[in-house]
Amino acid sequence: MEEQSSRFAPAKRRAAVAASVFGIAVFGVGAGVAVSGCGSDNNSNDVSSVNNAIDSVQSQASSIQSQVSSITTQAQQQAQSVQSQVQSVQSQVSTAKSGGGGY
């Protein structure tokens, strides 16, 4: 039984690595199915479960990557806006110091 369940070890490791890399908690990656299938001749369902879990993790990672990209763009836009406001205030202060601002 141990020999048969060890066939799924690389697939389980791939799923676990993908989940940990992207910080996604994946439950039921197929490890339990693979272990419980030790006495079964139908291992294609076990492999399919693991592959489906990997696909799910990859899809979630892609979604997270898209969200991070969007947040990064928003942060850059906000930084540019703040920089513009700072330059405007600096210009007003400079004008006021030179006596042309009417303050």
C-alpha positions as CSV (number, residue, x, y, z in Angstrom):
1,M,0.0,0.0,0.0
2,E,2.8,2.4,0.8
3,E,4.3,1.9,-2.6
4,Q,1.1,2.6,-4.4
5,S,0.3,5.8,-2.4
6,S,3.9,7.1,-3.0
7,R,3.0,7.5,-6.7
8,F,1.0,10.6,-5.8
9,A,3.8,12.2,-3.8
10,P,5.1,14.5,-6.6
11,A,1.6,15.7,-7.5
12,K,0.8,16.4,-3.8
13,R,4.1,18.3,-3.4
14,R,3.3,20.4,-6.5
15,A,0.0,21.4,-5.0
16,A,1.4,22.1,-1.6
17,V,4.2,24.2,-3.1
18,A,1.8,26.2,-5.3
19,A,-0.5,26.9,-2.4
20,S,2.3,28.0,-0.1
21,V,3.9,30.2,-2.8
22,F,0.7,32.2,-3.2
23,G,-0.4,32.1,0.4
24,I,-3.6,30.3,-0.4
25,A,-5.0,27.8,2.1
26,V,-6.0,24.8,0.0
27,F,-8.0,22.1,1.8
28,G,-8.5,18.7,0.3
29,V,-5.7,18.8,-2.2
30,G,-6.3,15.2,-2.9
31,A,-3.9,13.8,-0.4
32,G,-6.6,12.1,1.6
33,V,-8.1,10.7,-1.6
34,A,-4.8,9.4,-2.7
35,V,-4.1,7.7,0.6
36,S,-7.6,6.2,0.8
37,G,-7.2,4.9,-2.7
38,C,-4.4,2.5,-1.7
39,G,-6.6,-0.5,-2.2
40,S,-8.3,0.8,-5.3
41,D,-7.5,0.0,-8.9
42,N,-9.1,3.3,-10.0
43,N,-6.3,5.8,-9.5
44,S,-7.3,8.1,-12.3
45,N,-9.9,9.8,-10.0
46,D,-7.1,10.4,-7.4
47,V,-4.8,11.9,-10.0
48,S,-7.7,14.0,-11.4
49,S,-8.5,15.3,-7.9
50,V,-5.0,16.4,-7.4
51,N,-4.8,18.0,-10.9
52,N,-8.1,19.8,-10.2
53,A,-6.7,21.2,-7.0
54,I,-3.5,22.4,-8.8
55,D,-5.6,24.1,-11.4
56,S,-7.7,25.8,-8.7
57,V,-4.6,27.1,-7.0
58,Q,-3.2,28.4,-10.3
59,S,-6.4,30.1,-11.1
60,Q,-6.5,31.7,-7.7
61,A,-2.9,32.8,-8.0
62,S,-3.7,34.4,-11.4
63,S,-6.6,36.3,-9.8
64,I,-4.4,37.5,-6.9
65,Q,-1.7,38.6,-9.4
66,S,-4.3,40.6,-11.3
67,Q,-5.5,42.2,-8.0
68,V,-2.0,43.1,-7.0
69,S,-1.4,44.7,-10.4
70,S,-4.5,46.8,-10.0
71,I,-3.6,47.9,-6.5
72,T,-0.1,48.8,-7.6
73,T,-1.5,50.9,-10.4
74,Q,-3.9,52.7,-8.0
75,A,-1.0,53.3,-5.5
76,Q,1.1,54.8,-8.2
77,Q,-1.7,57.1,-9.3
78,Q,-2.3,58.2,-5.7
79,A,1.4,58.9,-5.3
80,Q,1.5,61.0,-8.4
81,S,-1.5,62.9,-7.2
82,V,0.1,63.6,-3.8
83,Q,3.3,64.6,-5.5
84,S,1.3,67.1,-7.6
85,Q,-0.4,68.5,-4.6
86,V,3.0,68.9,-2.8
87,Q,4.4,70.8,-5.8
88,S,1.3,73.0,-5.8
89,V,1.7,73.9,-2.1
90,Q,5.5,74.5,-2.6
91,S,4.7,76.8,-5.4
92,Q,2.2,78.7,-3.3
93,V,4.7,79.0,-0.4
94,S,7.3,80.2,-2.8
95,T,5.0,82.9,-4.2
96,A,3.9,84.0,-0.7
97,K,7.6,84.3,0.3
98,S,8.4,86.5,-2.7
99,G,5.5,88.8,-1.8
100,G,3.4,88.1,-4.8
101,G,0.7,86.0,-3.1
102,G,-1.2,88.7,-1.3
103,Y,-1.0,86.9,2.0
